[in-house]
Amino acid sequence: MAKAHLFLCLENGHYAVSSDQEGSNLPGAACISGWRYIRGFDLEADAPLPFAANPEPVLRALRDNGYWVAGETGETHGTSQ
């Protein structure tokens, strides 16, 4: 289990997940208007995410990069639950 932080880009509706609560490691080019913090959550491989996506690629991206942005891997962004 990893602590993760959910962000939303209001201009394009994409989600991002970061290991950093401030989101300082999120790429600015992916959201020119800036990422909006939504909430923290526990990220687990077998638990649903607070948006529609497979947790496995999110976990891998957090481990490898410290963040995951919907759309960068070809996945569509989800809707909040």
N, C-alpha and C positions, 0 to 999 in steps of 0.2 A: 504494500500500500504506500502511496506517495501523496503528499499534500500538494494540491494543484490549485490554480487560480484561474477563473474564467473571465474573459474579456469579450466585449462586443464592439465591432466597428459600426457605428450608426450610418455611415455613408454607403456601405455595401452589404450590411447584414451578416458579415462573416464573423465567426467565432475564433478566438485564440485561447490557448491554454498555456500558462507559464508556470514555471517553478518559482518565479519571483513575484511576490505579492504586489509589487509596484509595476510589474510589467515592463521594466526598463530594458529587458532583453528582446522585446517584441520588435519586429522590423517595422519601422515607421513608413516605409514605402508601401506596405500592405494596407495601411489605413492612414491616409494623409491627415484626416481630421483628429486623429488620436484615438487610442483604445480606451473604452469605458469599462471600469472594473465592475463586474457583476457580483461575484462571490467566490469564496474558497470552497473546496470540496475534496473528499478523499478519492483518489484515483486508483481503481483496482481493475485488473484484467477481467474479472467475472462480474463486475457491477455495472449497471447502466450509468451512462454519463448524463449530465443535466441538459444535454442537447443531443440531437440524433446523429451519432457517429459510432464507429467501432472503437472501443477503448485501446485495442492493441497498437494501432499506428500512433495514437496519442502518447501512450506509454513509451514507445520506442523513440519518438521525437523528443520527448522530455528528457529521456536518458541521454540521447545523442547531442541535442542542441539546447536543451533547457526550455524549449517552447515548441508549440504546434500551432499552425494557422490553417484553418479550413480553406480549401481551395488551392493551397500550395502543392498538395500531393494529388490533385485531380479529384479529390472527394468533394462532394457538394456540401454546402453548409447546412446545418440543421436548424430547427426551430426550438425555442426554449420550451421547457416543460414545466 
